[in-house]
Amino acid sequence: MDLFGLVSSKARYAGLNLVAAVPIDRYDGLAAPDYRAGAIWPECRSIVLLGNGGADFWRAFKVHVANNNGWFERDNPLDDFTREFVDKEIVGPIRALGQRCIAVYPFGQGPALNFMQLATVAGLAAPSIIGVVVHPVFGPWIAFRAALLVDREIDHPGSAIDFDPCPTCSTRSCVSACPAAAVSFPGGWNIHGCLVHRVEAHSDCVDRCHARIACVLGPENRYPDDELAYHQQRALRVMLPYYEKMK
């Protein structure tokens, strides 16, 4: 089995069903200097992006929580599960084969990549007006959990190359669904308006993003309610320091 096949096979065990790979130049040529893979590891030749579409990753996480007492009480239990699974079940086997690999995560301390830009370059998502990237099948119900830097060239993009749904969407139900009026076309997501509403009148957004739910793409793949609440509450926790600086 080739490296990409190995990664894809291992990733599926935890519901990481969105996997693509791009040569480093394709991403680094667009990324800001501080977010380039070559700045993390000059010998890197390709980036393998791991993400999930739908609820399978959340289900795998809940099984892990049920089997590990006290796990959910951690500060960031989902991030910790992500790191543990990727490091042990994907990076470990790659290195056991004598291949070099560095995992980069979109959370915590350490090296950084622009995961939304990487997802677009890798053909796994496209920008949208609601502030998150979207997939042709899973819509906005996707997330990118890790990127693997490897020292061999792999070119295996996803199906969302040149995907650009918002300009041709005739419904744009996300615009009217946002109680903060923070979504518009072609303006996109008004971060300031969203932030102020979430902090000062967040009761109607405490456990879900109404604009995201209203998106016409992939509604059947919507996250379950407990996952929606988990992400929404942690997003608010991250937003609060920025709100304090605005006052």
Secondary structure as a PSIPRED ss2 file (coil, helix, strand):
# PSIPRED VFORMAT (PSIPRED V4.0)

   1 M C   1.000  0.000  0.000
   2 D C   1.000  0.000  0.000
   3 L H   0.000  1.000  0.000
   4 F H   0.000  1.000  0.000
   5 G H   0.000  1.000  0.000
   6 L H   0.000  1.000  0.000
   7 V H   0.000  1.000  0.000
   8 S H   0.000  1.000  0.000
   9 S H   0.000  1.000  0.000
  10 K H   0.000  1.000  0.000
  11 A H   0.000  1.000  0.000
  12 R H   0.000  1.000  0.000
  13 Y C   1.000  0.000  0.000
  14 A C   1.000  0.000  0.000
  15 G C   1.000  0.000  0.000
  16 L C   1.000  0.000  0.000
  17 N C   1.000  0.000  0.000
  18 L E   0.000  0.000  1.000
  19 V E   0.000  0.000  1.000
  20 A E   0.000  0.000  1.000
  21 A E   0.000  0.000  1.000
  22 V E   0.000  0.000  1.000
  23 P E   0.000  0.000  1.000
  24 I H   0.000  1.000  0.000
  25 D H   0.000  1.000  0.000
  26 R H   0.000  1.000  0.000
  27 Y H   0.000  1.000  0.000
  28 D H   0.000  1.000  0.000
  29 G C   1.000  0.000  0.000
  30 L C   1.000  0.000  0.000
  31 A C   1.000  0.000  0.000
  32 A C   1.000  0.000  0.000
  33 P H   0.000  1.000  0.000
  34 D H   0.000  1.000  0.000
  35 Y H   0.000  1.000  0.000
  36 R C   1.000  0.000  0.000
  37 A H   0.000  1.000  0.000
  38 G H   0.000  1.000  0.000
  39 A H   0.000  1.000  0.000
  40 I H   0.000  1.000  0.000
  41 W C   1.000  0.000  0.000
  42 P C   1.000  0.000  0.000
  43 E C   1.000  0.000  0.000
  44 C C   1.000  0.000  0.000
  45 R C   1.000  0.000  0.000
  46 S E   0.000  0.000  1.000
  47 I E   0.000  0.000  1.000
  48 V E   0.000  0.000  1.000
  49 L E   0.000  0.000  1.000
  50 L E   0.000  0.000  1.000
  51 G E   0.000  0.000  1.000
  52 N E   0.000  0.000  1.000
  53 G E   0.000  0.000  1.000
  54 G C   1.000  0.000  0.000
  55 A C   1.000  0.000  0.000
  56 D H   0.000  1.000  0.000
  57 F H   0.000  1.000  0.000
  58 W H   0.000  1.000  0.000
  59 R H   0.000  1.000  0.000
  60 A H   0.000  1.000  0.000
  61 F H   0.000  1.000  0.000
  62 K H   0.000  1.000  0.000
  63 V H   0.000  1.000  0.000
  64 H H   0.000  1.000  0.000
  65 V H   0.000  1.000  0.000
  66 A H   0.000  1.000  0.000
  67 N H   0.000  1.000  0.000
  68 N C   1.000  0.000  0.000
  69 N C   1.000  0.000  0.000
  70 G C   1.000  0.000  0.000
  71 W H   0.000  1.000  0.000
  72 F H   0.000  1.000  0.000
  73 E H   0.000  1.000  0.000
  74 R C   1.000  0.000  0.000
  75 D C   1.000  0.000  0.000
  76 N C   1.000  0.000  0.000
  77 P H   0.000  1.000  0.000
  78 L H   0.000  1.000  0.000
  79 D H   0.000  1.000  0.000
  80 D H   0.000  1.000  0.000
  81 F H   0.000  1.000  0.000
  82 T H   0.000  1.000  0.000
  83 R H   0.000  1.000  0.000
  84 E H   0.000  1.000  0.000
  85 F H   0.000  1.000  0.000
  86 V H   0.000  1.000  0.000
  87 D H   0.000  1.000  0.000
  88 K H   0.000  1.000  0.000
  89 E H   0.000  1.000  0.000
  90 I H   0.000  1.000  0.000
  91 V H   0.000  1.000  0.000
  92 G H   0.000  1.000  0.000
  93 P H   0.000  1.000  0.000
  94 I H   0.000  1.000  0.000
  95 R H   0.000  1.000  0.000
  96 A H   0.000  1.000  0.000
  97 L C   1.000  0.000  0.000
  98 G C   1.000  0.000  0.000
  99 Q C   1.000  0.000  0.000
 100 R C   1.000  0.000  0.000
 101 C E   0.000  0.000  1.000
 102 I E   0.000  0.000  1.000
 103 A E   0.000  0.000  1.000
 104 V E   0.000  0.000  1.000
 105 Y C   1.000  0.000  0.000
 106 P C   1.000  0.000  0.000
 107 F C   1.000  0.000  0.000
 108 G C   1.000  0.000  0.000
 109 Q C   1.000  0.000  0.000
 110 G C   1.000  0.000  0.000
 111 P C   1.000  0.000  0.000
 112 A C   1.000  0.000  0.000
 113 L C   1.000  0.000  0.000
 114 N C   1.000  0.000  0.000
 115 F H   0.000  1.000  0.000
 116 M H   0.000  1.000  0.000
 117 Q H   0.000  1.000  0.000
 118 L H   0.000  1.000  0.000
 119 A H   0.000  1.000  0.000
 120 T H   0.000  1.000  0.000
 121 V H   0.000  1.000  0.000
 122 A C   1.000  0.000  0.000
 123 G C   1.000  0.000  0.000
 124 L C   1.000  0.000  0.000
 125 A C   1.000  0.000  0.000
 126 A E   0.000  0.000  1.000
 127 P C   1.000  0.000  0.000
 128 S C   1.000  0.000  0.000
 129 I C   1.000  0.000  0.000
 130 I C   1.000  0.000  0.000
 131 G C   1.000  0.000  0.000
 132 V C   1.000  0.000  0.000
 133 V C   1.000  0.000  0.000
 134 V E   0.000  0.000  1.000
 135 H E   0.000  0.000  1.000
 136 P C   1.000  0.000  0.000
 137 V C   1.000  0.000  0.000
 138 F C   1.000  0.000  0.000
 139 G E   0.000  0.000  1.000
 140 P C   1.000  0.000  0.000
 141 W C   1.000  0.000  0.000
 142 I E   0.000  0.000  1.000
 143 A E   0.000  0.000  1.000
 144 F E   0.000  0.000  1.000
 145 R E   0.000  0.000  1.000
 146 A E   0.000  0.000  1.000
 147 A E   0.000  0.000  1.000
 148 L E   0.000  0.000  1.000
 149 L E   0.000  0.000  1.000
 150 V E   0.000  0.000  1.000
 151 D C   1.000  0.000  0.000
 152 R C   1.000  0.000  0.000
 153 E C   1.000  0.000  0.000
 154 I C   1.000  0.000  0.000
 155 D C   1.000  0.000  0.000
 156 H E   0.000  0.000  1.000
 157 P C   1.000  0.000  0.000
 158 G C   1.000  0.000  0.000
 159 S C   1.000  0.000  0.000
 160 A C   1.000  0.000  0.000
 161 I C   1.000  0.000  0.000
 162 D C   1.000  0.000  0.000
 163 F C   1.000  0.000  0.000
 164 D C   1.000  0.000  0.000
 165 P C   1.000  0.000  0.000
 166 C H   0.000  1.000  0.000
 167 P H   0.000  1.000  0.000
 168 T H   0.000  1.000  0.000
 169 C C   1.000  0.000  0.000
 170 S C   1.000  0.000  0.000
 171 T C   1.000  0.000  0.000
 172 R C   1.000  0.000  0.000
 173 S H   0.000  1.000  0.000
 174 C H   0.000  1.000  0.000
 175 V H   0.000  1.000  0.000
 176 S H   0.000  1.000  0.000
 177 A H   0.000  1.000  0.000
 178 C C   1.000  0.000  0.000
 179 P C   1.000  0.000  0.000
 180 A C   1.000  0.000  0.000
 181 A C   1.000  0.000  0.000
 182 A C   1.000  0.000  0.000
 183 V E   0.000  0.000  1.000
 184 S E   0.000  0.000  1.000
 185 F C   1.000  0.000  0.000
 186 P C   1.000  0.000  0.000
 187 G C   1.000  0.000  0.000
 188 G E   0.000  0.000  1.000
 189 W E   0.000  0.000  1.000
 190 N C   1.000  0.000  0.000
 191 I H   0.000  1.000  0.000
 192 H H   0.000  1.000  0.000
 193 G H   0.000  1.000  0.000
 194 C H   0.000  1.000  0.000
 195 L H   0.000  1.000  0.000
 196 V H   0.000  1.000  0.000
 197 H H   0.000  1.000  0.000
 198 R H   0.000  1.000  0.000
 199 V H   0.000  1.000  0.000
 200 E H   0.000  1.000  0.000
 201 A C   1.000  0.000  0.000
 202 H H   0.000  1.000  0.000
 203 S H   0.000  1.000  0.000
 204 D H   0.000  1.000  0.000
 205 C C   1.000  0.000  0.000
 206 V C   1.000  0.000  0.000
 207 D C   1.000  0.000  0.000
 208 R C   1.000  0.000  0.000
 209 C C   1.000  0.000  0.000
 210 H H   0.000  1.000  0.000
 211 A H   0.000  1.000  0.000
 212 R H   0.000  1.000  0.000
 213 I H   0.000  1.000  0.000
 214 A H   0.000  1.000  0.000
 215 C C   1.000  0.000  0.000
 216 V C   1.000  0.000  0.000
 217 L C   1.000  0.000  0.000
 218 G C   1.000  0.000  0.000
 219 P H   0.000  1.000  0.000
 220 E H   0.000  1.000  0.000
 221 N H   0.000  1.000  0.000
 222 R C   1.000  0.000  0.000
 223 Y C   1.000  0.000  0.000
 224 P C   1.000  0.000  0.000
 225 D H   0.000  1.000  0.000
 226 D H   0.000  1.000  0.000
 227 E H   0.000  1.000  0.000
 228 L H   0.000  1.000  0.000
 229 A H   0.000  1.000  0.000
 230 Y H   0.000  1.000  0.000
 231 H H   0.000  1.000  0.000
 232 Q H   0.000  1.000  0.000
 233 Q H   0.000  1.000  0.000
 234 R H   0.000  1.000  0.000
 235 A H   0.000  1.000  0.000
 236 L H   0.000  1.000  0.000
 237 R H   0.000  1.000  0.000
 238 V H   0.000  1.000  0.000
 239 M H   0.000  1.000  0.000
 240 L H   0.000  1.000  0.000
 241 P H   0.000  1.000  0.000
 242 Y H   0.000  1.000  0.000
 243 Y H   0.000  1.000  0.000
 244 E H   0.000  1.000  0.000
 245 K H   0.000  1.000  0.000
 246 M H   0.000  1.000  0.000
 247 K C   1.000  0.000  0.000
